[in-house]
Amino acid sequence: MLVIKTTMMEGRTAEQKEALIRRLSEVAAEELGWPVEDVRVVIYEVTKQDWGIAGSSVLERERKAK
């Protein structure tokens, strides 16, 4: 079994996440020679408050940019 873990900021639609899961599974299976049935994808979503860049959360950076 192959497990692909991806972390991304919140805000994607269910359809976007389904498409990502499908493509990651297909590409990994093809490139690594794994059966796609044995590929697992886990998406970890992080809030803008919990994602930091250069010492500030994304939420704070967006507030300052306005």
Secondary structure, DSSP 4 states (H G I P E B T S, - for coil): -EEEEEEEES---HHHHHHHHHHHHHHHHHHHT--GGGEEEEEEEE-GGG-EETTEEHHHHHHHH-
